[in-house]
Amino acid sequence: MSRTKNWHSIPEYNALRALMQAGTTTGAAHHLGLSQSAVSRSIANLEDRLGAALFEREAGRLRPTQEAVRLNRRLDPLFEALDRIDGPAEPVQETLRLIAPPTYAHRFLVSLINSFLTMNPNFFVSFEVNTSDEVTRGLLDDRFDLGVTGVELSRAGVKLLPYRMSQAVCVMTRDHALADRSELQPKDLDGHNMIALTHRHARRGQLERLLHQARSAPRIVAEVSTSFAAADLAKEGLGLTVINPFPLYHYRSDDLAFVPFRSPIRYQTHFVTSDTRPVPRIARAFMRHLRLNTPADPYSRRG
């Protein structure tokens, strides 16, 4: 009884292709490492299943029929796929969807992204610079795999993984009246021009309470939304600022004085991942790369 038409046999297809190439059962059998009878049996089974002749004998050789030619053409994608499976593994490009606010993104992360991709040429990074609020929303909406933030948020659906911890510093020009101090306290800022972060930063309120308790009243001459902007205004001589030194220290330590600020103000930098989806391999690799390659500085340490 004939087998059903939707049944497939790789050995039979191999016999067909070998016979089409060799032209004789002897040549096909030699190519496949089989006996002539095994090749003939495979072709007979295939013809029986298809209900069509696949070869005609002509001058001592077997010539494929049009049915055999059409079948062989349809088999090309199958055998190409089998060659890929049996052959050397092809590199698969993985994509990291990364998001971070400007303070971490500019200069700091772009440098580490470069070294990461240099070491992993089969990886690809899609990087967005946005606010810390958008970092959280993007992870919740599955638009990103990994975020970096300095905001200590608590939100269902995302997980914070400690990266760096740092202490507050006062940043100012090197010729500032307070630049040669080994340490500054809230009372020392009284009467000095100060660049403050906007009130949306939690540390702004904490700093104001400390200044009030010390009866210290610096003159706030400007408000900015990022630590980089605060440091750049300080560099212009507008005043001093109290900020997180990480990662700013790595790019402004040659231009500005960094003086420890004695206070309970501490900063925690986190990796942000989804708490409901597995963390992709490339995201884990990037976090490991950052932890291993973040330069040391006097004001921050591994979180």
N, C-alpha and C positions, 0 to 999 in steps of 0.2 A: 504494500500500500504506500502510495506517495506521501511524503511529508507535507505539512501545511506550507503554504507559499510564503508566509511571513517569518519563517524560521531561517536564521542566518548562520553560516559556518565560515569562520575565518580561514581554516585550512582549505576549504573548497575554493574560496576567493584567491588564496595564495597559489593554488594549483592552476587556476585560470590565468593569472598574470604571468606565472612562470612558463606556462605552455605557450602563451602568446609571444613571449620573448624568445624562447628557445626553438619553437617550431616542431619539436619532437618530444615524445614522452620521456625518451632517454635523457635528453638535455634538461628537461624540466625536473626530472627525478634527481639528477646530479646536483642541480642548483638548490633544491630543497632538502637534499639529504634523505630522500625517501626512495622506495622501490618504484619501478615503473607501474606495477599493478596498483599501488596506493594512489598514484597520480591519476591513472585511468579511472579508478573507482570514484575519486573525488569529482572528476569532470562528469562522469555518468550520473552521479547523484545530483549535481547541480543542474544538468540538463533535464533530468527527471522532474526536479522541483520547479524549474522555470517553464517546462513544457516546450522547449525550443532547442534546436541544435546549435551548439556553440562553435564547432569546428567541422571543416570539410577537408578530406584528404585530397592532396593535389601534389603530384610528382614526388611522392615519398615524404611529404611534409604535411603538417596540419595547419590549414589556413583558417583564421578566425572568421566567423560569420559577422554580419552587421549587428546581430543581437549581442555577440560577445564584445564587439567594439563599444557598443552603447553601454553595456554593463560595466566594462572596464573604466570608462569615462566617469560613470557614476561612483565607482569605487575609489577614485583618486582622493577625494577629501578624507575618506576613512583611513586610507593608508598613510596620508600625510599626518593625520592626527596620531596614528600609531607610531610613526617615526618620531614625532615630538615627544611622545610619552617615553619611548625607549631611548631617545637620544639625551644629550646633556641638558640639564635644566636651564631654561631661559630665564634671565633676570626679570622679575616683576617689579615695576615701579610702584612704590607705596607713597601715599600722600599724607602729610601732616597738615591738618587745618589748625593753625595757631593764631591766637589773638592776645594782645597785650596793650596796656595804656602807653602813652608816649614816653613817660619817664623810663620805662624798661625797654621800649621798642627801639628808640633811636640810638644808634651807635652800639649800645650794649648787646641787645639780642641779635641785631643784624650781623655783628661780628661773629657771634657764636653759631648763628645759622650758617654762615659761610664755612666755618671749620667743620660743622656737622655734615654738610653736603659734600665737602671735599673728601671727608673720610668715608662717606656712604653715597657713592655716585648713583646708586639705583633708587635713592630716596628723592622726594620732591616736597617742597614746603610752600603752602599757600598761607601768607602772613597778612593779617589785618591789624591795623593800629586803631584803637578806639578807647572809649572810657571803660573804667572798671565795672560800671553798671552793665555796659554792653558785653563785657566778658562773661558775666553771669548769664545774661539773657541768651547769648550765643551758645553757651554750653547746654542750657536747658532746652533750646530749640534744635539741638543736634546740628548746628551750623559749624561747630568747631569741635576738635578732639581735645584741645589743651589750651589753657589760658595761664597767664602769669599776672599776678595782681598783688598790690600792697594793702588792699582793703580786707579787713577781717570780717567778712560777711558770714551770715548763718542762714542758709537757704536750703530748703528741701530740694533734693534732686542734684545737688552739686557737692563735691567733696574737696576740702582744702588739704593739700599736702605741703608741710613745711619745707621751705627752700633756704631762705636766709633770715637771720635775725640781726638787728642793728640798734644802736643807741642814737639819740638825738645829738646833733652837732650844731654849732653856730658857724655860719659860713660868711666870710667877708673878704675884702681886699687885704693884701698883705701889709699895707701901710695903715690899716685901721687902728684906732686907739686901743682896741681890745685884742688885736691879732696875736700879740706876744704872750697872752695868758696860756697857762697849761690847762686851765679848765674855767668854765664860766657858770654862774648860777643865775637864776631869774632876777635877783636884785641887781646884778651887774649890767643888765640891759636898760635900766632906768635912764630915760632922757635920750637914748640913742635912736637914730632912724632905723626902722625895721620894715622889711618886706614880709608880708604875711601870706599864708595860704588862705584861700577862700573858706568860708564857713562850712562848705559841704564836706571839708576834710575833718574827720573826727578829732585829729590832733590839734586843730585850731582852738576848739573849746577847751581842751585839756591845757594847752599853753596859756590861754587867757586866765584860767583858774589859778594856775601856778603864779603868774605875774601878779594877780590880785592879792593872793595870799602873802606875797613878798613885798607888797606895796610898791611894785615896780611898774612904771608907766613909760614904756618906749613909745616913740612917735611912729605910728603906722603910716608910711608914706605911699604904700602900694599894696594891692592884693593880686595874687596870681593863682592859677589853677594847677600848676605843676611845679615840682621841685627844680626842674631844669630852668624854668622861667625865673624862679626866685633867685637861683644862683647866678644866672646871667645878669639880672638887674643888680645883684650885689657886686658882680664883676665890674659893672659900669660905675660903681661908687655911690649908688643910691642909698645904701645902708647895709645892715646885716640881716640874716634870715636864719630861722631855726627849722631844720629840715632833716629828712632821712638821708644819710650819706650814701646809701646803696641804691643804685650803682653809680651815682653821680661822682663819687670820689675818684673813680678810675679815669674820668675825663676832665675834671676841673682841679685836681690837686696841684697841678703845676701853676695854675693861674690864681688860686684863691687860698686863703687860710682856713683850715678846718680845726675848730676848737671844740673838744667835748663839752656837752651841756649837761651839768649835773641835775638830773631830774628823773622822775619815774617814766618819762616818755620813752617807749620802745616801739620798734617797728618790726613787723613780721611780713616777709614776702612769701607768697604761696604759689604753688602750682594749683590750678583749678581743673578738675576732671568731672565727668559725669558720675553720679552715684547710682545710676540705673543702667548704664551700658558698660561693657568691658572696655578697659583702656587699650587702645590699639598698640601693637608692638612698636610702631614708629614713635608714638608718643612716649612710651616708656624709655626708648632708646634716647630720645632727645632730653628727657629729664635727667637721665644718667650722664649724658654728655655735659649738660650745664653744671651738674654737681661736681664733676671731675675737672672741669675747665674754667670755672669761675675764679678769676684772680683773687688772691688774698688782699685784704686791706685792714687798717688798724681799727675800723669801727664796725665791722660786721663779721659774722661767723655763720657756719652752717646751722640751719634751723632744726 
